[in-house]
Amino acid sequence: MSEEKPVFTVGQLTHGIQNLLGTVFSEIRVSGEISDLKRSGAGHSYFLLKDERAQLSAVLWSRTHPRGVTLRDGLEVICDGRIEVYPPRGNYQLIVSSIEPKGLGALEKRFLALKQRLAEEGLFEREHKKALPSKIRKVGVVTSPSGAAIHDFLQVLRRRWLGVDVCVFPSPVQGDGAAEKLAEGIEFFNRHAGFLGIDCIVLTRGGGSMEDLWEFNEEVLVRAVYASELPIISGIGHEIDVTLCDLAADRRALTPSEAAEIISPDVQEMRQALEHSGRRLFRAMDSRMEAWNTELEHLERNSVFRFPFRKMDEWVQKLDILEERLSIRVENQFELHETRIAAQAARLEALSPLNVLSRGYSVTRKVLGDGESVVRSASELVPGTKLLTRLASGTCGSVVEWVKSEKDPLKND
């Protein structure tokens, strides 16, 4: 009769395996490449340590994290530690007590080499970045239709804004041929942008290790992103994941959810902004109405509206005053001109030869054959010369009988 085999509970068996591994592999040194690195809020690091044949889960507690060492996917390291079993999952893992860099992994080296070559060609320059439209009505999304990225993207978009239509180009986001298919999606949306009404493209997928995201570092896809005439938003992986497509895209989103936030206004924020603007508008209208009412009350109290003819009477009185002033000024001007004219006339009268004649003088002119000339001296006359004499009243004619110089004494013949 065969002996019955003992029956272990899962906890007992796991505990036994944990003791066995802890005894055999209590102090080991392992080399490998870091992949799928994650950090907790407390600073603990969880990652895969792998080579070309296998992978091993590892944990580095924050208290044992070496200073000056920055862990990242693709970094080759040498770890000291022990193997333990995590009972809730039944997984064995390496508890790292110390870690030191060994060098870059193969993918990391390939990534840096391609990044440098494409950067030298200018694929990542800011001057080539295209601005997003101010209003996005339709977006083309290149991603896996069954992945978590498209669900997160659509969920955020539905919550924030329903005014953006989404057109999905289905494509694998991991594995051989995925980069070519993703590039085909970008070219499709560019080729049919006018017919479909596409405003921009979102290239997205969920997080993962460097190997999972590697298709977004393939040259064929990076060049398709750079050559796109439509603006491209990349929402690949998590915040710590940076691919070459992120560098070539016109706008990088840290997550697929943030890509949805970039292309959509927040309806709650818009509603709050509208309510705030509405309150400001009503306050401005109330203030303006109060100002108009105050001005209207002031106008109602104005005497122009209370006694409309009073102002007209004032204007009539002012016109009468002005008319009186004008009349007086005109009369003064006439009197002034009359006085000036009389003075000028008196001066002319004093100089008039007729005035001299009235005092007993006369003007004598000799008659010549072709005219007359005033006689100023007796030496101008000879006996027989005909004379015309102008008196104060009238003119008489005479003939010279004799001539005597003023030097000769007057003789009474």
RAZISUL-V311784 format. One record per run of one state. SS is the DSSP state (H for helix, E for strand, L for the rest). FROM is the first residue (numbers start at 1). TO is the last residue. Records with the same first field share a line. If there is no record, write none. Layout:
# RAZISUL-V311784
SS=FROM-TO ; FROM-TO
This chain:
# RAZISUL-V311784
L=1-9 ; 25-27 ; 40-44 ; 51-54 ; 61-61 ; 65-74 ; 87-90 ; 105-105 ; 121-125 ; 129-137 ; 144-147 ; 161-164 ; 171-177 ; 192-192 ; 197-199 ; 206-213 ; 218-218 ; 228-230 ; 237-243 ; 249-250 ; 253-255 ; 264-266 ; 302-302 ; 307-307 ; 352-352 ; 358-362 ; 368-371 ; 375-377 ; 381-385 ; 391-394 ; 400-413
H=10-24 ; 62-64 ; 106-120 ; 126-128 ; 148-160 ; 178-191 ; 193-196 ; 214-217 ; 219-227 ; 244-248 ; 256-263 ; 267-301 ; 303-306 ; 308-351 ; 353-357 ; 378-380
E=28-39 ; 45-50 ; 55-60 ; 75-86 ; 91-104 ; 138-143 ; 165-170 ; 200-205 ; 231-236 ; 251-252 ; 363-367 ; 372-374 ; 386-390 ; 395-399
